[in-house]
Amino acid sequence: MTLLPELITKEINLFLFLFVVSWTIAISYNLIWNNAANRYNALEIALIHTKKSFEKDLLVRRWNASHGGVYVSLAEKPHLIPVFLPFQKEILHTIRKEVDHD
């Protein structure tokens, strides 16, 4: 009679071991599959955004060219931002120097 409980215990242990191993494999496969699918979808979304941005740039350039281009004249007193004041003065000096030479 003591042989029967040992046999049942061994079968239950084997079943539990196989269940845990198969569950681990299934979860690992699912994680790998989801990671690959997410990566693929992210690349697809990035490609779509890139194409749309390029199309927008082309439309703006075509519109600009069809209207003879857009030119912005330099103001006598440009609006300067205090934080960037040293850089803005240098840039404006360089731009005005180039405009005067043309």
Secondary structure as a PSIPRED ss2 file (coil, helix, strand):
# PSIPRED VFORMAT (PSIPRED V4.0)

   1 M C   1.000  0.000  0.000
   2 T C   1.000  0.000  0.000
   3 L H   0.000  1.000  0.000
   4 L H   0.000  1.000  0.000
   5 P H   0.000  1.000  0.000
   6 E H   0.000  1.000  0.000
   7 L H   0.000  1.000  0.000
   8 I H   0.000  1.000  0.000
   9 T H   0.000  1.000  0.000
  10 K H   0.000  1.000  0.000
  11 E H   0.000  1.000  0.000
  12 I H   0.000  1.000  0.000
  13 N H   0.000  1.000  0.000
  14 L H   0.000  1.000  0.000
  15 F H   0.000  1.000  0.000
  16 L H   0.000  1.000  0.000
  17 F H   0.000  1.000  0.000
  18 L H   0.000  1.000  0.000
  19 F H   0.000  1.000  0.000
  20 V H   0.000  1.000  0.000
  21 V H   0.000  1.000  0.000
  22 S H   0.000  1.000  0.000
  23 W H   0.000  1.000  0.000
  24 T H   0.000  1.000  0.000
  25 I H   0.000  1.000  0.000
  26 A H   0.000  1.000  0.000
  27 I H   0.000  1.000  0.000
  28 S H   0.000  1.000  0.000
  29 Y H   0.000  1.000  0.000
  30 N H   0.000  1.000  0.000
  31 L H   0.000  1.000  0.000
  32 I H   0.000  1.000  0.000
  33 W H   0.000  1.000  0.000
  34 N H   0.000  1.000  0.000
  35 N H   0.000  1.000  0.000
  36 A H   0.000  1.000  0.000
  37 A H   0.000  1.000  0.000
  38 N H   0.000  1.000  0.000
  39 R H   0.000  1.000  0.000
  40 Y H   0.000  1.000  0.000
  41 N H   0.000  1.000  0.000
  42 A H   0.000  1.000  0.000
  43 L H   0.000  1.000  0.000
  44 E H   0.000  1.000  0.000
  45 I H   0.000  1.000  0.000
  46 A H   0.000  1.000  0.000
  47 L H   0.000  1.000  0.000
  48 I H   0.000  1.000  0.000
  49 H H   0.000  1.000  0.000
  50 T H   0.000  1.000  0.000
  51 K H   0.000  1.000  0.000
  52 K H   0.000  1.000  0.000
  53 S H   0.000  1.000  0.000
  54 F H   0.000  1.000  0.000
  55 E H   0.000  1.000  0.000
  56 K H   0.000  1.000  0.000
  57 D H   0.000  1.000  0.000
  58 L H   0.000  1.000  0.000
  59 L H   0.000  1.000  0.000
  60 V H   0.000  1.000  0.000
  61 R H   0.000  1.000  0.000
  62 R H   0.000  1.000  0.000
  63 W H   0.000  1.000  0.000
  64 N H   0.000  1.000  0.000
  65 A H   0.000  1.000  0.000
  66 S H   0.000  1.000  0.000
  67 H C   1.000  0.000  0.000
  68 G C   1.000  0.000  0.000
  69 G C   1.000  0.000  0.000
  70 V C   1.000  0.000  0.000
  71 Y C   1.000  0.000  0.000
  72 V C   1.000  0.000  0.000
  73 S C   1.000  0.000  0.000
  74 L C   1.000  0.000  0.000
  75 A C   1.000  0.000  0.000
  76 E C   1.000  0.000  0.000
  77 K C   1.000  0.000  0.000
  78 P C   1.000  0.000  0.000
  79 H C   1.000  0.000  0.000
  80 L C   1.000  0.000  0.000
  81 I C   1.000  0.000  0.000
  82 P H   0.000  1.000  0.000
  83 V H   0.000  1.000  0.000
  84 F H   0.000  1.000  0.000
  85 L H   0.000  1.000  0.000
  86 P H   0.000  1.000  0.000
  87 F H   0.000  1.000  0.000
  88 Q H   0.000  1.000  0.000
  89 K H   0.000  1.000  0.000
  90 E H   0.000  1.000  0.000
  91 I H   0.000  1.000  0.000
  92 L H   0.000  1.000  0.000
  93 H H   0.000  1.000  0.000
  94 T H   0.000  1.000  0.000
  95 I H   0.000  1.000  0.000
  96 R H   0.000  1.000  0.000
  97 K H   0.000  1.000  0.000
  98 E H   0.000  1.000  0.000
  99 V H   0.000  1.000  0.000
 100 D H   0.000  1.000  0.000
 101 H H   0.000  1.000  0.000
 102 D C   1.000  0.000  0.000
